């Protein structure tokens, strides 16, 4: 057995030290194992990334997101403050505590427990550089954490206080670990207060409470057991972390580094359906904060509280049988947009969707090949070399008003264009891809690429954000791809369209695949601002709602889609606009399902009317 | 004022007229509230009825005469704007500020044809030669079908049995209307080719199946089982459609001089607003929810409020008139009970 005689040792440091060491060994082995499973390209990225700016960026991101919780602040300041109290507060407690103890000891190489239990070891009357400032700071930090704890308690009783209508239903084990976590800081506060009454250290908080306790309690007897309790709560918490949601604390930080070093998510599962590579880090990074719950329209419109990422990732992590939640998701990306940990929520769900496609030579034989006589013309066959190719898309063909408007706009701007799918085109493949059938999607993609390249055009304009996303992200086309909102914006910018501004009050519904999906937010705003008066809503830009028509969800019924559409429309129209404008044929079609309080039109229709 | 009990019938279409007339003959005081300037409802916008080709105007004349003979008070150009449940009845405030007291209320607010603009892929309101069955009926009545038309396509189930526009139900009358109108077109334009694109032919009424057979055998109308997926317009204004012939299993493309959309039934604006005024439950599809479908179909969740005709579900004129008679008896039972 070790026998310590040092004045800086007490047996109560053991629970903390054992817990800490066990956790460190556990996560180190686990992370090394996961990284070992990365493919070669990603491992090289880590090596290259280590000494790159990515490392600095990660430190900054860890500070802003893991400690300060900036994203949550944006969502709700009080909720952000609560998370900051725990994140930044605890980090500061460790850092400032270590600094203080190091200055006192005049050495940086303290045992970890020494700084944690520093006020116990600090003899009465000891003086060192900055002792009063440190005492004040440490009390301030502790007060901050305790205030966060109060909000957390309040949140349990009334979650709307922090802007959350729904909070995560945690499992008993996680509730137990949370109980242990919540006991840590009050115990430290009590131990330090009692200690302050004995040794006279501490500042405005612990010193005052210490004096108060001394007046009514036997602090000499209580202090020592409280230090034990504090150490035990820390040790138990560390030991319980691996099976709990608090694995997010260490994992999230590693994930931030990996992400900034350019490690890419492998979008396929392993041969036995297991998670691979970065996806494991992402799944374990979920803190189950429940912010995704309140974003989910399946919850707000359909009252479904089981498929949201917080529950889905828990099932993935624990590898329990998944039900229809794999397919019961609109993939609108509203949750992903606000996820404080920046987890690729859509991709993690997508990879669980199985590829059921059976592709034989016969499957797509009905699509005429380019080499044979076909209605599809190649670049040379078109009269002259036109720079623009227009692809309306399957959904575009269901909204002929959009096509007519686009043709009108091309003509007014004097643009000669190839209408690739005028007589009917091939699906871009995204609906297949969204349902998991990647192999079939790839066949369609190849056939489409041939046709697009054959036009010899320099710009491909599409009216459908679904096609747009797949052309842009999956096709790797040698030409520029634009959605018609971007293209109209460009035409306006270079003066090719003469727009008359109207007085109509317009609300813009940014389609999921366009705004959140492809980052197109400003172009539609500029175009709309030029044709009418924009009415701002809380759902502008990337905060837009899903129309309910999403191709990605194969579970909900048409009536449920209608309910989502009706709810979305009533939220868009509460400021009583003259028209709701969108830029996606599918949104327009899905809104047509329900009673429309105002007309729903495509942005191209309004522009065509006013140029 | 007599001590007869008073029934307010909201909606003066065929169901409202028949219900009012019957109730009056059963010894009640009856008022009809109609928002248009005349009685007759959707029949006023129709030429001939299936399966016998009776003129709708003839039918309206009979209904109106019966109402007149039965001493029913008719309020036209008004609609209810407020309704309150009071002891033993209802007070109904009309848009002309008159206030009616009713011991019972009969809702016969009917249907509105599906707005084909919502089915944008067929190009209604965009292409010159796409019309609805209602417009075609008016054209036939006015003899203004151009004789240059040589190929017509009729699309069944527009706005019915279509989850994409949120209407899951069958509107019942469109199949037989298509058969009737196709025959009428063929009679006017003997050389025209007429195609009906259907999901399945619902020939449930007496004489319907016979008429369908006649359309094929005598008039050579072609019935294609398949749904038109989309339509586009060529430079001459012809409508190009894409459709699958599901019996052959092949996709087809076809150019037409005219595309006729057989629009289904949706609850009328009046049906929706009156249901809201009186707190009457509606189904998911917006039609009024009747009581037990076998024995109390004309009752609603509000005691004293009854419903008849197409305010409760799509039905043809025969069924509408029968339903209104049945509803009249249910009201009488309620008031005498």
Interface residues (C-beta under 8 A of the other chain):
Chain A: X366 X397 X398 X399 X400 X401 X403 X404 X422 X424 X558 X559 X562 X588 X589 X592 X593 X594
Chain B: X118 X119 X120 X121 X123 X126 X127 X163 X164 X165 X166 X168 X230 X231 X232 X233 X242 X251 X284
